[in-house]
Amino acid sequence: MELAAADIRERTVQAVAAGIPWVSLRDHVSDDAAFDEAASELIRQMRLVNSEVVVSVHARLEVAVRHGAGLHVGRRGATLPDALGADLVGPVGVSTHSATGAAVAARGGAHYATFSSVFATRTHPDAVPAGIDPLRLAADRSGLPVLALGGMTPPRARIARLVGAHGAAAISSLLFAWDIPRTVAQFLAAVSD
């Protein structure tokens, strides 16, 4: 099942209103102008319900700078040195898939890393899940706050937290939640100390 762009916006704003502290905007299909327009409106709506929400943008450095956001670096777009040299308001993070990748991100100056895919995920169905042990190694060896990504549910987020992840990032579990405020509360409880 796919969600329309308007539904994604609405559900994201609901999640922020329910307490999600950080949203990372990603769209590898839209051109820069369309992404910028959509990001602008979503960021405006999110900041209306929570002025403190942290926003990161995947790959698109100019959009992140323009909207006072952080940047998430992956295979596409800006590099980590580009991001660290830019006038970004928010954190700079890196997508990683191994303990070595997380350590490289730390040495490069990243503020955080995502580690994926921990579990099977609906957004990347062909990805082979790494599992908990590689996540633990990434968290232990990198010295960075590592966010577990991939197949996250509240119970899995708790497991990730217990093995050393700083937190968890979720897409499908939140966007497809029957009761977004309840699911947000469960995620926040799962990653609290």
Rosetta blueprint (number, residue, H / E / L):
1 M L
2 E L
3 L L
4 A L
5 A H
6 A H
7 D H
8 I H
9 R H
10 E H
11 R H
12 T H
13 V H
14 Q H
15 A H
16 V H
17 A H
18 A L
19 G L
20 I L
21 P L
22 W E
23 V E
24 S E
25 L E
26 R L
27 D L
28 H L
29 V L
30 S L
31 D L
32 D H
33 A H
34 A H
35 F H
36 D H
37 E H
38 A H
39 A H
40 S H
41 E H
42 L H
43 I H
44 R H
45 Q H
46 M H
47 R H
48 L H
49 V H
50 N L
51 S L
52 E L
53 V L
54 V E
55 V E
56 S E
57 V E
58 H E
59 A L
60 R L
61 L H
62 E H
63 V H
64 A H
65 V H
66 R H
67 H L
68 G L
69 A L
70 G E
71 L E
72 H E
73 V E
74 G L
75 R L
76 R L
77 G L
78 A L
79 T L
80 L H
81 P H
82 D H
83 A H
84 L H
85 G H
86 A L
87 D L
88 L L
89 V L
90 G L
91 P L
92 V E
93 G E
94 V E
95 S E
96 T E
97 H L
98 S L
99 A H
100 T H
101 G H
102 A H
103 A H
104 V H
105 A H
106 A H
107 R H
108 G L
109 G L
110 A L
111 H L
112 Y E
113 A E
114 T E
115 F E
116 S L
117 S L
118 V L
119 F L
120 A L
121 T L
122 R L
123 T L
124 H L
125 P L
126 D L
127 A L
128 V L
129 P L
130 A L
131 G L
132 I H
133 D H
134 P H
135 L H
136 R H
137 L H
138 A H
139 A H
140 D H
141 R H
142 S H
143 G L
144 L L
145 P L
146 V E
147 L E
148 A E
149 L E
150 G L
151 G L
152 M L
153 T L
154 P H
155 P H
156 R H
157 A H
158 R H
159 I H
160 A H
161 R H
162 L H
163 V L
164 G L
165 A L
166 H L
167 G E
168 A E
169 A E
170 A L
171 I L
172 S H
173 S H
174 L H
175 L H
176 F L
177 A L
178 W L
179 D L
180 I H
181 P H
182 R H
183 T H
184 V H
185 A H
186 Q H
187 F H
188 L H
189 A H
190 A H
191 V H
192 S L
193 D L
